[in-house]
């Protein structure tokens, strides 16, 4: 390592100790400390058995209590806790204990924004404990590594000015009206998560009982962090691999003991594992391999493997995770090489190929391509476009980060208008287009929604420019080989008659619309319809509405802060995905039951 850092020069004073660099997968939180790595290697090499983690039997005893006050919901609503009794620290174990907390904070805890860990010398505190949220002026304590008392507001400013390590955590709660705080029965401040612990309860090499408190905005991650810290260091307790529970009383008065060290049961088919890896293993052999990966397993009738997932393996969520562990224990280098049973040649999806050609044509018509966000606010998607939100159209984001990303867009129009509003100072006319996906609710689909490829184009000038948008529609249909149907009398030409012979009984037409609750001006809008050809294999029978064009309503323009008239067209492109004989191509990859991708031929 020194040779690499110093360009081949050796340092005579350097240590001869061999250092090993071990790459740990990001989801293996149990291997973020020396204890976890050593335990995993010893179990893999069958030097030791898989430990049986257990919660201490509290029959006839009153467990420690941690009560969560309702006001904590304003800042960090969840808390869990546990106790490591009779722990035996030495300098190496103590350093590893602190190092594990730092690594968890940087990894799973997302720099303490999701979860914060506090560890305390229980001998210096008095139960029961309270988790409260107080105004910063009312929180006074001596923080870790300090000798004088601060109130929370002063402490925050001190860290911003003087501590480069802790200042990055200050913004997490800095602007909150209340700060979270853990207090003991004497109102002694144990910690002010997620910033700092109190000096009063700091642990050291002589600490025998460690009180662990975890505060979080995500209860599941809080439990994973608590289980990880407890299981990694409970082997040093007076009763190895035993953790004393703490009773947590939440803000609703519900009581629960933490940690939960029970194992989760999974049953995985033998075929799924063998097919995924490319081997032929018996269930008994699989169970033996899984035992080397800290998973207790046994073969069960029906060619299946029953697996017990310990609390240390929070990364095992699905049958594919079990399959991966079998592959690791078996050895990737031991998996034989074979020629794939199916030989295919990759090619561009027909819909994408069509879109690329349309992009070129729209650009040659003088339009500039834009690319907008697939997420937008609910008001932009409905209210701004004068459309009703019936609750059955847009896919909603469960926990949006900002008000601008609340739903998946169901139209490309609001993105184009928003771009116009942000660039209204450019020279007129402004002609923009976009070819992208919208997302629509589809109860018949496995995921409950579907993507649909659409084209939007807008023209902004001192006049509406309706004829420009109408001309773009005619040009797009011409290059797609779709004739204008007889319904629009007086608009046929020789080229259109030629297309009509190739596309008999089919074509497109447009009809004036007087819809009042839409983005377009009433009386200055038209719906676009497509009639599939009798020679086409398309499943779309009869006349189908595929788009709309017209002059944008002034009320919509004012919402997007556009001072000039705008005309627009929005068109569904997917019905036009066909070959030269008008035989429809699939627009998306199909997935079979065995999850093999089928590409269109």
N, C-alpha and C positions, 0 to 999 in steps of 0.2 A: 504493500500500500504506500509506504514511504517512497519507494522507487518511482511509483507512478506520480505522486504528488510533487516530488523534487527532481523530476526529469532524470532518473537513473542514479542520482547521488545518494549514497547511504549515510545515515547518521550513526556515528559510533556510539552515541548515548541511547539509541533506541532500544526498546525492550525486545527480547527474543520470543515473547509470548505470541502464540499463534492466534490470529483473529479470524473468525468465520463470518462471512456475510450470508445471511439467510433471507430470501425473499418470501414474504408472507402474503397470501391472498388477502385482498381488501376485506373480504367477508368473514375471515377467520379471526374473530375478536379474541378467541381463547388462546391464540398463539402470539399475542402482542407482548407477552412477558416471558422471561426465562423459564418460569415454572410451567407455563402452558406448553412451550416448545419441548422441554425435557419430558413432560408427561406424555405428550403425543408421540415422541420418538420411542420412549420406553414401552408404551402400549403397542406401537407398531412392530417393535422388535420382540414382543411377547415377554419382555422383562418383568413387567408388572401387569396386573389385571386392571380392567376398567373400574375406576373408583365408584362407589355407591354414595352419591351425595344425599344428605338427608337434613331435614329440619329437626331441631331439638324438640323432644317431647316436653310440652309445657303443662302436662296434666298436674293439677294441684298448684300450679305457679301462675302468677300474674305476669304476662309478657309486658315489656316496655310498650308505651303508647306514643304515637305521633298523631296529633290532631290537626287537620287542615281547616283553616278558617275560610269562609266563603269569599272574602275579598281577594284572596290569592288568584281567583279566576281572572282578575284584571291584568295579571302579569305572567305568572307561571302556575297553572292550576293543579299540577299533579306532584305528588311526593310519595316515595317508598323508602323503606329503611330496613336494616338488619344489624346484627351484632356478631362479631367474631370474638368468642370467649377464650381466654387463656392463650392468646397468640404469643408466639415466641419469635421476636425479631432479633436479627443480627444486622450488621451494616449492609450486607448484600441483599438480604430479604427486604429491609426497609427501603433501600434504593429502588429495588424492583417494584415494590408496592406503589411508590410515588410515580415511578416511570410509567406503570400501567395506566394510572389515572390520566397522565399527560397524553398518552397515546390515544386513549379512548376519547378524551376531550377533542383531540385533533381529528379523529376519524368519525366514529359513530355519532358522537355528540355534536358534530358540526360546529366546532369552535365554541362550545358551550351554549350555542343558540337553542338547541333542542334539549340537551340534558346537561346538568352540572352535578359533579360529585363532591361530597363533603365527607371527610373522615375525621373522627374526634376521639380523644382519650376519654372513655366513658367514666373513668374514676374521678375526673374533674367536673363532671356534670351530674345533674339530678333530674331523674324522670318524674313526671311525664314531659314530653316535648310538644311544642306548639310550632306550627308553620303558619306564619301570619304575613300580611302585607301592610306596611305602615308608611306614613309620610316620611321622606328622607330625614327631615329635621328631628324626628323622634327616635331615630336609630343611632345609638351611641355605643361604641365599643373600640377596643384596641385590636386592630387587624393583625394578621399574621406578619411576622418580620418587622413589626413596628413596636415602639415603646410608649407612644402617647395615644390618647383616645381621640377619635374623630366622630363627627356625625356623618351620616351617609352622603350628604351633599358635599361636604368638605372633602371626604375621602375620594369621591368621584373626580373632583377637580384636581386633587393631588395626584391621582394616577394618570390623568390626562397630561399633566405637566411634567411628571417625573418618572413614570414607570412604562418603558416601551413594551414590556411583556403584557401587562395587565390593561393598558389603555385600549387595546383592540377589543376587549370584552365590555368596556364601559357603555358603548352605544346600545347594547342589547336591552338595557333597562333605563338608560339615562333619561329618556323623555317620559317615562312612566310617572303617573301621579303618586303611585305607591311603589315601594321596593320590597321584594320578598326577604324574609328573615326567619331563621330557625332559632327558637328560644327554648331554654330548659325551664324547669319548674321555678327557678329563682330569677327568671327573666334575664338570664345571662345569654348574650348573643353567641350562638355557636357558629353561625355563618350568615353571610349575606349573598346568597346565590344569585347569579352565577359568577360573582366577582371574586370574593375572598372569604376565607375562614377566619374565625376569631383566634387570637393568640392564646386565650385562656384555655382552650381545649385542644391545643396542638399536640399531635402524636409525636413520640420519640422512641428511641431504642428500648426504653424501659416500659413502654405501654403494654399492658396485658389484655385489656378489653377495648376493642375498637368499635365505635358506633358509626355506622355508614348511613348517610342520608343522601338520597337522590331526588333532586327537583327537576321538573321537566315540563315541556309543552306537549310531549307525546308520551303517553303512558306505556305503550308497548316498548319503545326504546328505553324508557326508564327501567323497566323490568329486565330487559336484556343486559343493560349496564350493571345493574345490581347483581344479577346472577353471575355475570362474568367476574366481577371483583370478588364476590364471595367464594365461588368455586375455585378460583385460582389460588387463594391464600388460606382457605379453610384447612388445608393439610397441615398448617403450622399451629392449629388450635390444640387445646388440651385434649379434646376428642376429635381426632382427624376426620375431615370431610363432614363435619357437623356444624350447622349454622343456627344461631338462636334467632327466632323470628321476632318481628316487631309488629304490633297491632296498629294499623293505620286507620284512622277514622276520618272519612272524607267529609267534604262540606255539606253533604246531604245526610250525614249521620250513619252511613254504611260502614261496617267494620270488616276488615280483611287482614289476614296475616301475610306478611312478606318476609323472605322471598318464597316464591313457588319453585321448588326444585324437583317437581315431578317430571317424569319422562313422557314424551308424546309417542303415541303408537302410530305406525304407518304399515300398510300392507302393500307390497309392490310385486307385480307379476314377474315371473321369471323371463317370459318372452320379451317384455319391455327392456329389461336390462341387457339381455343377450343381443337383441336387435340393435340397441343403441350403441353398444360397444363393438359389436362385430365378432363375438366369440360364442362358444357353446359351453356354458358352465352349469353344473347342477346347483340346485338351491342350497344344498348343504355347503358346497364350496363357496357360494356367495355369502352365506351367513358367516363362514369362517373369515373371509376377507373383510367383511364389514366390522367384525369384532376388532380387527387391527386398526380401524378408523374411529374407535371409541363408540361405535354403535352396537348395542346388544341386538343380536339377530338370531332367528331360528327359522328353519324350513317348516312350512305349514302345508296342509293338503291343498290341492288345486294348483300345484306348481307356483307357489307364491312364497315370498319371504316376509316374515313379520319382523319389523324393526322398531326398537325402542330408542328414541332420540333423547339424549341426556340434555340437561339445561346448558351445558357448555357449547352445544352445537346449534346455536340459533340460526346458522346459515342453511340448515337442512329444512327446506320449506315444501319440497315437491318430490315426486318420485324420481325426477331427473337428477336431483341432488344425490339420492341414494345410488343411482346408476353411476354418477361421477365418482363417488367414493369407491365403488367396486372396481372401476377402471383404474383408479390411482393405486389401490392395494394390489390389483393384479399386475400392474405395470404397463404403461403405454407401449414400451418397447417390446413387450411380449405379445401384443396384439398383432396377429399375422396380417401381412399385406395381401390384398385381393383386388381383382379388377371389378369395378362397379357393375352390377347387373344391368343397369340402364345407362346407355350411352346417349347423351344429348349434346346439341350444339346451342350455346347461348345466343340469343338474339334480342333485339330491342322489342319491348312490348308494343304491339300495333298502335295502341292508343297514344303512347309517348311519341312514336314515330309520326303519327298524324299531327300531334300538337306541335312538334318541331317544324313541320312543313307550314302549318298555319301561322306560326310566329313569324316566319320569313315573309309570308304574304301580307300580314298585317303591318309589318315594318315597311314593306315596299309601298303600302298605301299611305305612308306618312305618319303612322302612329308610333309612339315611343313606348317600349315595354316597361312595366313596373312590376315589382314583387312586394306584396303586402303581407301582413301577419295573418295566419290562419285563425288566430284568436282575436276576439274583439269584445267590447262591452255589450251588455244586453240592450242598452238604450240605442247604441249605434246600429245594432242589427235589426231592431224593430221600430222603436219610437222615432228615431231620426229619419227612417225611410217610410214613415206613416203606415207601418204594418202592425197587425195585431199579434201579440205573443200568446198563442193558444196553449203553450206548454208542451206541444207535441211536435215541434219543428226542430228546435235547436238542441244540441248536446251541451249540457251545462257542466262547467268545471266545479268539482266538489268543494275545493278549498282554494279559490283564486288568490294569487299573490297580490294582484292589484285590481282596481275597478276597471281597468282597460282590457283585462283578459278574463272575462266571465263566461263566455260561450264560444263554441266553435262557429265560425261564420256559416250562414246558410245562403249567402249571396256574396258575389265579388264586388257589387256596386258600391257598398259603403267604403271599402278600401280605396277604390278609385276616386271617389268623391273626397275622401279625407286627404288623399295625395294632392288633388286639385286645390283644396283649401290651404294646404301648406305651401303651395307653389303659385299662388294667384298673382304674384308680382312678376312672373315671367311674361315674355312677349306673347301676345295672342296671335293666332289661335293656339290652344294647347290641346294636343290629341294624344291620348294615353290608351293603352290596352293591357290586359293581363289574361293569361291562360293558366289557371290553377284549379285546385280542388276546393270544393265546398263540402261540408259534412252535414248529413241529414239523418234524422232518426229513422230507423228501419227495424221495426219489431221482428220482422221475419229473418233478419240476419243474426248470426251467432253472437256478435258483439253488440247488437242492438242499434247499430248505425252503419252508414255506408258513405264512401267518398264518391263525389260526382265531379267530373272535369267540365269546367265551363269557361266561356270566353266573355269578357266584358270589355267594352270600348266606350270612351267618353270623348266628347268634343266640346270645348269651352271657347267661346268667342263673344264678340259684341252682339251677334245674333245667335239664334239657337243652333244653327248648323244641322238641322234635321236631315237635310238632303245628303250631308256627308255620311252620317250614320246609316242612312238608308242605302247609300252607295256601297258602304262596307259590307252590309248584309248581302247585297246582290253579288258582290265580288267573292265573298266567302262561299256562297252557295254555288257559284260558277266553278270555282276551283275544286269544290267537293263533288262536282258532277251531279248536282241536284237541280232538276228543272223547275221553273215556276209553273204552278198548276193553272188550269183554265179559269179558276175562280177569280183571278186578278186579270180582268180583261184589258187588252190594250198594252200589256207590258211584255208581250212575247217578242222574240226576235229569232232569226234563223238559227243562231247557236242554241237557243233554248229549245227549239223544235228538234234539233239533233240530240240534245240530252234527253228529251222526252221519249225518243225511240229506244234509247239505251235503258231508260228507267220507266217502263210502261206502267200506266195507272198510278204512278206515284209522283211525288214532288213536294215542294213547299209552297205555302201561301201565307198571307198575313191578313188579319182582319182588324178593323178599328175597334178600340175598346174604350168604354166610358167608366172604367173602374175608378172609384173615388178614393178608396183607402189604399193607396199605393204611392210609390215614389214618383210616378209619372203624372204629368198634367192631364187632367180629364179632357178627353176629346182630342188630345195630341199624343196618343199612344196607340200601339197596335200589338196584338199577340201574334206570334209566329207559330205555324203549325206544319207538321211533317206527316205526309202520307207515304207509308212504306210501299215499295213497288211490289207488284204481284209476283215478280221473279226473284224477290229477295227472300233470304232465309231468316230475316229478322223476326224475333218473337213479338215485336211491337206491331200489332195488327190495328188497322183503322187509323184515324187521324189523332195525332198526339201533339199537345202543346209543348214546344221545346224552348221557347224564349219570349222576349218582349223587347220592344224598342220604342223610343219616344222622347219627348222633351221633359226634363226633370222639373218637378213641382217647385215653385219658389219657396215654399215652407221647408222643403228638404235642403235647398241651397243655403238658406239662412242658418240651418243647424250646423252645416259644415263650413260656414263663413265664406261662401263663394259669392262674389258680387256680380258675376256675369251669367248669362244664360248657358245652359248645358243640355246637350242631347246625349243619350246613352243607349246601348244595346247590351243585353245579357242573353247568352245562348248556351244551351246544353250541347256539348260536343260529342258525347258518347254515342248517340244514335248514328253518327256518320262514320263509325269505325268499321269499314268493310273493305273487301278486295275489289279488283277491277270488274268483277262480275256482280257486284253489289251483294255478295254473300258476307254476312256479319262475322266479324272477329270478336272473340271475347275481349272485354275491356279491362279485365283485371285477372291476376293469377288466381287459379282455383286451387283449393286445398282439399285433398282427399282425407278419408278417415284415418289413414295411417300417417297423415301429415307430410306426404311427399308432394312437392310442388309440381303442378302440371302446367307446362308452358303451352301457349297456343301454337298450333302447327301452321 
